[in-house]
């Protein structure tokens, strides 16, 4: 996995999504996932939910 991409909660996220991010991150940490990996997974999960609910525009996939 390429770790050069930073995946954090963007400014302007709702309080609900911030709470969701913290809950998911803590859940991963409780299961033994490193803090950095837990943060990345939580951010990706929440950002995916935001995109699915029309809260953000999803990025188009790059084609080779």
C-alpha positions as CSV (number, residue, x, y, z in Angstrom):
1,X,0.0,0.0,0.0
2,X,1.3,3.5,-0.9
3,X,1.5,5.5,2.3
4,X,2.3,8.8,0.7
5,X,-1.3,9.7,0.4
6,X,-2.6,11.5,3.5
7,X,-6.1,10.4,4.4
8,X,-7.6,12.5,7.3
9,X,-10.9,14.0,8.0
10,X,-11.2,17.1,5.8
11,X,-12.1,20.5,7.2
12,X,-15.8,21.0,7.2
13,X,-16.8,17.5,8.1
14,X,-19.9,17.3,10.2
15,X,-19.7,16.5,13.9
16,X,-21.5,13.3,13.1
17,X,-18.8,12.1,10.7
18,X,-16.0,13.2,13.1
19,X,-17.6,11.1,15.9
20,X,-18.0,8.2,13.4
21,X,-14.3,8.6,12.5
22,X,-13.2,8.5,16.2
23,X,-15.4,5.4,16.9
24,X,-14.0,3.5,13.9
25,X,-10.4,4.5,14.7
26,X,-10.8,3.4,18.4
27,X,-12.4,0.1,17.3
28,X,-9.4,-0.7,15.0
29,X,-7.0,0.2,17.8
30,X,-8.8,-2.1,20.2
31,X,-8.3,-4.9,17.8
32,X,-4.6,-4.3,17.7
33,X,-4.2,-2.3,14.5
34,X,-1.5,0.4,14.8
35,X,-2.6,4.0,15.4
36,X,-1.5,5.2,11.9
37,X,-3.2,2.3,10.2
38,X,-6.4,2.8,12.3
39,X,-6.5,6.4,11.4
40,X,-6.1,5.7,7.7
41,X,-8.8,3.0,7.7
42,X,-11.2,5.1,9.7
43,X,-10.7,8.1,7.4
44,X,-11.2,6.0,4.3
45,X,-14.3,4.4,5.7
46,X,-15.9,7.8,6.7
47,X,-14.9,9.4,3.4
48,X,-16.5,6.5,1.5
49,X,-19.7,7.0,3.5
50,X,-19.7,10.7,2.8
51,X,-19.3,10.1,-0.9
52,X,-22.1,7.5,-0.9
53,X,-24.5,9.9,0.8
54,X,-23.7,12.8,-1.6
55,X,-21.9,14.8,1.1
56,X,-18.8,15.1,-1.2
57,X,-18.0,14.5,-4.8
58,X,-16.1,11.2,-5.2
59,X,-12.9,11.2,-7.1
60,X,-13.0,9.5,-10.4
61,X,-10.7,6.5,-10.8
62,X,-7.6,7.0,-12.9
63,X,-7.2,5.0,-16.0
64,X,-3.9,3.8,-17.3
